Amino acid sequence: MSDSITQAVGNVAGIFTAASMLPQVFKIIKEKEAEQVSLIMIFVLIVGICLRMAYGWLKKDIPIIATNTFSFLTNVVLIVLRIRYRK
């Protein structure tokens, strides 16, 4: 497979992965309820995301760094909402 196709597939996968938590964030904002969101799951996910960002830095791969930075920020927002809307 050519490098451009490989890069495109990786970029699209990164975008979808990075955006995967957005529906959850929007649902929490709409309903103002986040009790069912697992903080442990989010923290484990953030550790994985940070390791992927480090991998991107080591490879000097901007798409990996960018998509995982977006994922990191989305999950930080999710933690803030989880704490804000706890009962």
LUMLO-81470 format. One line per 10 residues: number of its first residue (from 1); their letters; for each residue y, x, z of C-alpha. Coordinates in Angstrom, 3 decimals, always signed. Example, Ala and Ser with C-alpha at 12.3 -4.5 7.8 and 13.67 -1.06 7.14 Angstrom:
<nodes>
1) as) -4.500:+12.300:+7.800; -1.060:+13.670:+7.140
</nodes>
This chain:
<nodes>
1) msdsitqavg) +0.000:+0.000:+0.000; +3.443:+1.353:-0.810; +5.739:+2.526:+1.947; +8.347:-0.125:+1.136; +5.811:-2.966:+1.517; +4.496:-1.437:+4.733; +8.046:-1.130:+6.082; +8.884:-4.711:+5.066; +5.773:-6.103:+6.755; +6.588:-4.114:+9.897
11) nvagiftaas) +10.190:-5.312:+9.896; +9.241:-8.973:+9.456; +6.589:-8.668:+12.187; +9.156:-7.094:+14.495; +11.671:-9.864:+13.850; +9.133:-12.608:+14.539; +7.871:-10.850:+17.658; +11.410:-10.273:+18.916; +12.311:-13.930:+18.356; +9.131:-15.293:+19.942
21) mlpqvfkiik) +10.729:-15.958:+23.345; +13.842:-17.661:+21.974; +12.285:-21.165:+21.985; +11.447:-20.697:+25.673; +14.993:-19.547:+26.443; +16.478:-22.535:+24.596; +14.112:-24.939:+26.377; +15.097:-23.580:+29.782; +18.798:-23.823:+28.959; +18.354:-27.415:+27.743
31) ekeaeqvsli) +16.191:-28.602:+30.634; +17.706:-26.374:+33.361; +14.211:-25.857:+34.756; +12.179:-22.645:+34.668; +9.757:-22.910:+37.560; +6.697:-22.609:+35.303; +7.808:-19.307:+33.761; +5.770:-16.424:+35.189; +7.954:-13.541:+36.354; +4.922:-11.247:+36.449
41) mifvlivgic) +4.173:-12.002:+32.784; +7.778:-11.257:+31.831; +7.821:-7.984:+33.787; +4.543:-6.846:+32.178; +5.948:-7.782:+28.770; +9.167:-5.846:+29.471; +7.174:-2.738:+30.393; +5.346:-2.990:+27.058; +8.624:-3.534:+25.223; +10.186:-0.491:+26.900
51) lrmaygwlkk) +7.205:+1.618:+25.886; +7.553:+0.350:+22.299; +11.269:+1.252:+22.373; +10.349:+4.758:+23.590; +7.802:+4.973:+20.757; +10.530:+3.975:+18.296; +12.863:+6.640:+19.681; +10.135:+9.277:+19.430; +9.433:+8.285:+15.806; +13.149:+7.822:+15.081
61) dipiiatntf) +12.289:+4.376:+13.671; +15.382:+2.159:+13.831; +13.569:-1.162:+13.089; +11.169:-0.588:+16.005; +14.055:+0.323:+18.291; +16.202:-2.622:+17.157; +13.558:-5.343:+17.359; +12.295:-4.177:+20.730; +15.835:-3.884:+22.091; +16.386:-7.509:+21.061
71) sfltnvvliv) +13.072:-8.463:+22.712; +14.095:-6.627:+25.868; +17.443:-8.433:+26.038; +15.825:-11.813:+25.359; +13.372:-11.273:+28.192; +16.129:-10.145:+30.553; +17.919:-13.425:+29.773; +14.652:-15.234:+30.480; +14.410:-13.545:+33.897; +18.013:-14.439:+34.705
81) lriryrk) +17.402:-18.070:+33.726; +14.151:-18.128:+35.715; +16.000:-16.941:+38.813; +19.000:-19.185:+38.212; +16.971:-22.362:+37.764; +14.400:-21.804:+40.490; +13.920:-24.696:+42.895
</nodes>
